[in-house]
Amino acid sequence: MVGDPELKRQIREAAESEERSNYERRFPEEWLAALEPFGTDWHKPFLEAAPWLIVVFRIDYGVEGARKLKHYYVSESVGIATGFLLAALHAAGLATLTHTPSPMGFLSRLLDRPANERPFLLIPAGYPAAECEVPDIPKKRLEDVLIVR
Ligand SMILES: Cc1cc2nc3c(=O)[nH]c(=O)nc-3n(C[C@H](O)[C@H](O)[C@H](O)COP(=O)(O)O)c2cc1C
């Protein structure tokens, strides 16, 4: 969890550098068109404005001396744990953004994490600004996703 303003500034700078390449070169037209309604671009001021940046790493394998210990169901476990975290933060009245400024390797470098840990999600968290607007994104209906047999 990062609250230090200078470290948040470095994370913003590195994320914006990746996102700028994404928006200007790497994202295909189709992806840009899908993002258009949200008005997002490579600027990520929330990475400094949010009081806390929660950086979730997945630990792909354990390390015991020179030995690598296999970890099972890493994506499933980290995904479930992160979902509970997001739900708990929301229940506490906090706002979050699930952010994936891809590629996220810069987080390992800036936070000095070992090779067996890989950045999974970057979650800016804090109380919502008084003037913030939440997009009303339609969700699929239950009957569109639930198959009962
Ligand atoms: C795994 C995942 C990664 C995401 N990464 C980004 C991101 O990097 N930048 C962004 O603007 N939105 C990203 N989003 C979308 C938003 O965080 C959020 O899901 C969207 O605004 C819909 O919010 P809602 O599900 O609360 O309605 C991501 C969503 C998910 C599920």
The ligand as an ORCA input file, in Angstrom:
! r2SCAN-3c Opt
* xyz 0 1
  C      -9.539     -6.254    -14.339
  C      -9.964     -4.854    -14.670
  C      -9.012     -3.937    -15.079
  C      -9.376     -2.626    -15.396
  N      -8.415     -1.717    -15.757
  C      -8.779     -0.446    -16.006
  C      -7.783      0.534    -16.314
  O      -6.597      0.246    -16.375
  N      -8.203      1.788    -16.565
  C      -9.528      2.145    -16.486
  O      -9.852      3.320    -16.707
  N     -10.479      1.238    -16.190
  C     -10.131     -0.037    -15.944
  N     -11.100     -0.952    -15.633
  C     -12.519     -0.532    -15.622
  C     -12.947      0.188    -14.367
  O     -12.099     -0.013    -13.307
  C     -14.350     -0.224    -13.886
  O     -14.435     -1.599    -13.890
  C     -15.411      0.340    -14.757
  O     -15.384      1.714    -14.610
  C     -16.788     -0.234    -14.356
  O     -17.004     -0.050    -13.000
  P     -18.117     -0.889    -12.270
  O     -17.810     -2.324    -12.571
  O     -17.938     -0.559    -10.805
  O     -19.413     -0.397    -12.806
  C     -10.736     -2.247    -15.313
  C     -11.692     -3.174    -14.899
  C     -11.322     -4.462    -14.576
  C     -12.396     -5.424    -14.128
*
